[in-house]
Amino acid sequence: MNRAPRTLPFPYQFCTYPLYPAHFRLPSPTPASGLLAVLPEDFKAPWFIEHQIALETASKNFQNSVAAMNVSCQRTNKPPDNKDTENRQLKEQLNVLTQKLQMFTSRKVQDDRQIQQFVKCSTDQVAERNALIEKLQEEKHVLKLEREVMARKIKKYEEMLRNDVEKRRIERENFDSQQKTSKLDLLAHKRHIEELKNEVNELRDFISIQEETITRQETEKDELSMRIENYKRIQSNLKEGFENVLGETRKIRLELEKTRKHQHNLDKEYREDLKRTKLDNDTLTESNEKKNEEIVRLKAVAATTPTKSVVVVRNCQKRHCEDEDEDWTPNSERKKRKIKEEKVH
């Protein structure tokens, strides 16, 4: 195994100079189990604040280590031309990286402002998120333990970095004898710069996902308010319709009572008319029987008196037809007819 300058002993091999070894990754700010929705309380959460503080301390340590390395480089003897060019390229890359870190910090300040504006403008959360909040509290406890572990690791890495700075200052004196391994260090630096770029992109993606979730929550909230308003409107319309139906049923009941009374009166009148018609029919049948008896008697008389029989029969037929035409004749006319018939006889 080649022992190169600016390297750490055992498992880490090449240690690049902000804070972590080459294979190490920062933990994601969201819980490992997955967060369905980002709440405004999460931006005030201690784990989020601690993560921001850790990023700031990492950037400060990175800048301090760069400054220390520049000072140590100035103290040592000037290397050959090719190494000087490589160091110049490395410094240029470091300047680009610092500019990107400054851009990231400015973007982070803007995101913090947007987060504060969102926290001011945000209203009470929907009742369905209470279950998610309980899950988040459980996951926060797990994250707290993970943060403690990460803080220990960070402290250990900082101590290792301090020791490494001292070792690098000593190893810098033997720089001429170890030019071959410097190329590997440059490759490691490039890899670490790419890793930092990837981490910055991941943080940007995370912030964009948070903004999308916030907009989605606002749209869901608007949809819920619209549904509640429609439900209230439908309920009021149903109440009005129910009241109208009740009024119509009352009117119908009153009309039914009126019709029942009218029907009862009509039934009474109909029964009285039936009784009257029965009496009239009885009287008519009696009068018809009397008329038939009288016709029989007159026929018998006509048989005994042949001269006057034709006139009597005609008169009887005429009177019978008049009785059929007129349903009823008064008693005075019947008496007059009887008197005339007796005179004829």
Wavefront OBJ file of the C-alpha trace (Angstrom):
o trace
v 0.000 0.000 0.000
v 1.413 3.403 -1.023
v 1.787 5.866 1.812
v 1.012 9.225 0.257
v 0.975 12.703 1.713
v -2.404 14.111 2.694
v -3.802 10.680 3.466
v -5.219 9.146 6.613
v -4.164 5.792 8.065
v -6.435 2.738 7.834
v -9.754 2.308 6.328
v -10.283 5.756 4.841
v -7.313 5.784 2.429
v -7.723 9.236 0.777
v -9.256 11.957 2.954
v -10.403 15.039 1.096
v -10.439 18.213 2.984
v -13.737 19.541 3.973
v -15.095 17.182 6.617
v -15.822 13.624 5.528
v -13.976 10.744 3.841
v -14.597 10.020 0.170
v -17.179 7.256 0.679
v -19.197 9.171 3.298
v -22.588 10.794 2.561
v -24.544 13.392 4.470
v -27.834 12.114 5.907
v -30.973 13.283 4.198
v -32.949 15.844 6.246
v -36.165 13.830 5.881
v -36.734 10.717 8.026
v -35.536 7.430 6.588
v -38.989 5.864 6.730
v -40.359 8.443 4.291
v -42.376 11.620 4.802
v -45.658 11.862 2.940
v -46.115 15.609 3.393
v -43.834 18.447 4.541
v -45.388 20.459 7.334
v -44.439 24.058 8.195
v -43.516 22.859 11.678
v -40.676 20.801 10.164
v -38.824 23.979 9.198
v -38.733 24.924 12.887
v -37.856 21.419 13.999
v -34.583 20.947 15.896
v -33.300 18.265 13.533
v -33.709 20.624 10.544
v -31.986 23.494 12.396
v -29.182 21.194 13.535
v -28.720 19.998 9.969
v -28.413 23.613 8.774
v -25.927 24.378 11.557
v -23.934 21.274 10.587
v -23.804 22.452 6.972
v -22.636 25.912 8.024
v -19.942 24.471 10.300
v -18.838 22.135 7.509
v -18.478 25.049 5.088
v -16.543 27.081 7.678
v -14.225 24.156 8.414
v -13.782 23.672 4.690
v -12.757 27.309 4.226
v -10.422 27.175 7.242
v -8.773 23.994 5.970
v -8.312 25.572 2.534
v -6.711 28.634 4.113
v -4.444 26.459 6.283
v -3.418 24.425 3.282
v -2.634 27.562 1.290
v -0.504 28.876 4.163
v 1.316 25.556 4.455
v 1.894 25.539 0.707
v 3.391 29.027 0.857
v 5.724 28.039 3.702
v 7.188 25.081 1.863
v 9.703 25.273 -0.972
v 8.436 25.887 -4.485
v 7.762 22.624 -6.318
v 8.568 21.982 -9.986
v 6.610 23.586 -12.796
v 4.224 20.725 -13.393
v 3.339 20.550 -9.691
v 2.909 24.306 -9.573
v 0.468 24.111 -12.465
v -1.375 21.284 -10.786
v -1.593 23.289 -7.565
v -2.802 26.297 -9.540
v -5.505 24.177 -11.145
v -6.411 22.833 -7.736
v -6.673 26.361 -6.362
v -8.860 27.373 -9.294
v -11.104 24.407 -8.658
v -11.206 25.330 -4.979
v -12.174 28.898 -5.875
v -14.948 27.571 -8.123
v -16.098 25.330 -5.296
v -16.118 28.230 -2.818
v -18.131 30.311 -5.305
v -20.608 27.463 -5.626
v -20.801 27.192 -1.854
v -21.485 30.935 -1.653
v -24.199 30.529 -4.288
v -25.615 27.649 -2.285
v -25.604 29.740 0.914
v -27.332 32.644 -0.885
v -29.870 30.207 -2.309
v -30.299 28.772 1.170
v -30.962 32.278 2.577
v -33.590 32.829 -0.132
v -35.130 29.449 0.647
v -35.183 30.341 4.348
v -37.007 33.562 3.504
v -39.509 31.665 1.385
v -39.946 29.156 4.194
v -40.573 31.979 6.690
v -43.132 33.540 4.329
v -44.823 30.173 3.928
v -44.895 29.677 7.707
v -46.485 33.122 8.126
v -49.069 32.502 5.395
v -49.894 28.912 6.318
v -53.165 28.232 8.168
v -54.294 25.395 10.395
v -53.645 21.931 9.033
v -56.416 19.523 8.067
v -57.555 16.955 10.656
v -56.321 14.083 8.501
v -52.683 15.077 9.143
v -52.862 14.327 12.865
v -51.955 10.709 12.217
v -48.947 11.811 10.152
v -47.843 14.148 12.950
v -47.889 11.263 15.412
v -45.764 9.182 13.029
v -43.399 12.106 12.625
v -42.963 12.390 16.367
v -41.954 8.743 16.513
v -39.584 9.211 13.592
v -38.153 12.365 15.194
v -37.101 10.280 18.167
v -35.306 7.883 15.809
v -33.719 10.817 13.997
v -32.581 12.301 17.283
v -30.645 9.137 18.015
v -29.230 9.186 14.487
v -28.231 12.849 14.897
v -26.391 12.049 18.103
v -24.479 9.310 16.296
v -23.736 11.695 13.426
v -22.575 14.410 15.837
v -20.151 11.960 17.401
v -18.872 10.978 13.984
v -18.500 14.623 12.978
v -16.520 15.400 16.123
v -14.320 12.405 15.472
v -13.812 13.488 11.858
v -12.989 17.036 12.973
v -10.368 15.721 15.365
v -9.031 13.512 12.603
v -8.964 16.548 10.309
v -6.998 18.610 12.822
v -4.519 15.788 13.235
v -4.416 15.413 9.481
v -3.564 19.104 9.027
v -0.591 18.680 11.324
v 0.476 15.551 9.471
v 0.093 17.281 6.148
v 2.283 20.142 7.321
v 4.964 17.605 8.226
v 4.448 15.574 5.063
v 4.620 18.698 2.944
v 8.384 18.903 3.635
v 8.788 15.570 1.787
v 6.745 16.775 -1.181
v 9.533 16.327 -3.803
v 9.873 12.605 -3.095
v 6.158 11.911 -3.445
v 5.055 13.530 -6.720
v 3.531 10.338 -8.095
v 0.838 10.116 -5.434
v -0.241 13.762 -5.872
v -2.115 12.835 -9.074
v -4.186 10.369 -7.113
v -4.936 13.107 -4.571
v -6.094 15.405 -7.352
v -8.415 12.704 -8.634
v -9.751 12.259 -5.117
v -10.328 16.016 -4.856
v -12.183 15.989 -8.148
v -14.327 13.121 -6.946
v -15.093 14.940 -3.744
v -15.996 18.097 -5.669
v -18.379 16.022 -7.782
v -19.821 14.544 -4.600
v -20.344 18.033 -3.191
v -22.026 19.052 -6.443
v -24.274 16.012 -6.195
v -25.103 16.877 -2.587
v -25.962 20.448 -3.596
v -28.180 19.106 -6.394
v -29.840 16.712 -3.946
v -30.547 19.591 -1.577
v -32.008 21.631 -4.445
v -34.163 18.681 -5.466
v -35.303 18.306 -1.868
v -36.268 22.001 -1.697
v -38.162 21.738 -5.017
v -39.991 18.639 -3.727
v -40.918 20.580 -0.590
v -42.298 23.449 -2.685
v -44.309 21.002 -4.816
v -45.750 19.346 -1.711
v -46.657 22.767 -0.286
v -48.489 23.742 -3.494
v -50.219 20.355 -3.564
v -51.380 20.834 0.021
v -52.741 24.282 -0.823
v -54.680 22.884 -3.794
v -56.073 20.048 -1.652
v -57.104 22.594 0.963
v -58.904 24.714 -1.653
v -60.683 21.611 -2.983
v -61.793 20.679 0.538
v -63.157 24.190 1.157
v -65.053 24.053 -2.160
v -66.529 20.660 -1.255
v -67.610 21.958 2.172
v -69.292 24.987 0.583
v -71.097 22.773 -1.943
v -72.214 20.451 0.853
v -73.597 23.402 2.854
v -75.373 24.752 -0.214
v -76.914 21.336 -0.952
v -77.984 20.995 2.680
v -79.701 24.412 2.632
v -81.463 23.525 -0.645
v -82.627 20.217 0.849
v -83.971 22.068 3.900
v -85.903 24.485 1.712
v -87.275 21.621 -0.388
v -88.278 19.703 2.737
v -90.101 22.768 4.091
v -91.885 23.225 0.747
v -92.901 19.549 0.756
v -94.242 19.901 4.308
v -96.289 22.964 3.272
v -97.666 21.119 0.244
v -98.568 18.077 2.382
v -100.438 20.340 4.797
v -102.365 21.913 1.928
v -103.153 18.457 0.528
v -104.389 17.268 3.934
v -106.700 20.295 4.242
v -108.013 19.669 0.725
v -108.555 15.974 1.560
v -110.523 16.899 4.676
v -112.639 19.299 2.624
v -113.266 16.650 -0.044
v -114.165 14.067 2.623
v -116.707 16.456 4.150
v -118.115 17.265 0.707
v -118.293 13.545 -0.153
v -120.064 12.832 3.139
v -122.655 15.532 2.379
v -123.097 14.166 -1.153
v -123.620 10.659 0.276
v -126.319 12.000 2.581
v -128.080 13.797 -0.291
v -127.807 10.693 -2.467
v -129.397 8.519 0.228
v -132.239 11.009 0.695
v -132.794 11.119 -3.099
v -132.846 7.304 -3.173
v -135.525 7.250 -0.489
v -137.584 9.816 -2.413
v -137.252 7.940 -5.691
v -138.289 4.689 -3.982
v -141.395 6.388 -2.616
v -142.187 7.863 -6.047
v -141.709 4.452 -7.680
v -144.064 2.854 -5.152
v -146.719 5.485 -5.823
v -146.301 5.056 -9.592
v -146.669 1.276 -9.376
v -149.853 1.676 -7.317
v -151.268 4.185 -9.823
v -150.399 1.890 -12.753
v -152.137 -1.049 -11.059
v -155.238 1.088 -10.520
v -155.150 2.200 -14.154
v -154.860 -1.392 -15.350
v -157.838 -2.400 -13.200
v -159.815 0.536 -14.574
v -158.939 -0.433 -18.162
v -160.065 -4.000 -17.505
v -163.314 -2.708 -16.040
v -163.887 -0.370 -18.988
v -163.226 -3.209 -21.441
v -165.831 -5.281 -19.653
v -168.300 -2.371 -19.824
v -167.503 -1.875 -23.483
v -168.212 -5.508 -24.141
v -171.707 -5.114 -22.648
v -172.390 -1.817 -24.544
v -171.220 -2.284 -28.119
v -172.284 1.171 -29.434
v -170.181 3.219 -27.138
v -167.311 0.764 -26.617
v -165.097 2.193 -29.360
v -165.206 5.721 -27.933
v -164.559 4.486 -24.400
v -161.597 2.351 -25.481
v -160.145 5.270 -27.421
v -160.530 7.560 -24.463
v -158.897 4.990 -22.201
v -156.019 4.530 -24.624
v -155.644 8.279 -24.965
v -155.591 8.758 -21.209
v -153.160 5.875 -20.812
v -150.783 7.474 -23.354
v -151.054 10.809 -21.584
v -150.186 9.091 -18.315
v -147.169 7.505 -19.946
v -146.060 10.839 -21.396
v -146.579 12.625 -18.159
v -144.960 10.677 -15.364
v -147.407 12.019 -12.840
v -150.844 13.733 -13.022
v -152.472 15.659 -10.201
v -155.450 14.281 -8.270
v -157.834 17.017 -9.548
v -157.507 15.931 -13.216
v -158.055 12.279 -12.292
v -161.238 13.218 -10.474
v -162.483 15.222 -13.493
v -161.818 12.259 -15.791
v -163.658 9.902 -13.465
v -166.667 12.254 -13.403
v -166.711 12.469 -17.227
v -166.534 8.680 -17.557
v -169.397 8.211 -15.102
v -171.505 10.710 -17.065
v -170.779 8.852 -20.279
v -171.848 5.592 -18.730
l 1 2 3 4 5 6 7 8 9 10 11 12 13 14 15 16 17 18 19 20 21 22 23 24 25 26 27 28 29 30 31 32 33 34 35 36 37 38 39 40 41 42 43 44 45 46 47 48 49 50 51 52 53 54 55 56 57 58 59 60 61 62 63 64 65 66 67 68 69 70 71 72 73 74 75 76 77 78 79 80 81 82 83 84 85 86 87 88 89 90 91 92 93 94 95 96 97 98 99 100 101 102 103 104 105 106 107 108 109 110 111 112 113 114 115 116 117 118 119 120 121 122 123 124 125 126 127 128 129 130 131 132 133 134 135 136 137 138 139 140 141 142 143 144 145 146 147 148 149 150 151 152 153 154 155 156 157 158 159 160 161 162 163 164 165 166 167 168 169 170 171 172 173 174 175 176 177 178 179 180 181 182 183 184 185 186 187 188 189 190 191 192 193 194 195 196 197 198 199 200 201 202 203 204 205 206 207 208 209 210 211 212 213 214 215 216 217 218 219 220 221 222 223 224 225 226 227 228 229 230 231 232 233 234 235 236 237 238 239 240 241 242 243 244 245 246 247 248 249 250 251 252 253 254 255 256 257 258 259 260 261 262 263 264 265 266 267 268 269 270 271 272 273 274 275 276 277 278 279 280 281 282 283 284 285 286 287 288 289 290 291 292 293 294 295 296 297 298 299 300 301 302 303 304 305 306 307 308 309 310 311 312 313 314 315 316 317 318 319 320 321 322 323 324 325 326 327 328 329 330 331 332 333 334 335 336 337 338 339 340 341 342 343 344 345
